[in-house]
Amino acid sequence: MDSNPLRGLVLDALLDEGYRPTIDEDGDVAFKAQGQPIYIRCLETVPPQLHVFGQWAIGDDASTDELDRLRACNAVTATL
């Protein structure tokens, strides 16, 4: 049983969706989505919080406008 209730919920949800999550050396939930590593840090705060982070390559055809890029990043984060 995971000592962090939120992390346990995250692990269960990812397993239900067919992912193979692990816990990395920092205690973050780690998994791959479409070949890209994604990490979820579950914080035992009041209320509990989770942070999703990873790295994405920006294609050559992407807009160079900073606001466009920030909106695209926000859209990706919102879908996760």
Summary of the structure (lengths in Angstrom):
residues: 80
radius of gyration: 14.6
end to end distance: 24.7
largest distance: 45.9
contacts: 162
relative contact order: 0.13
helix: 32%
strand: 26%
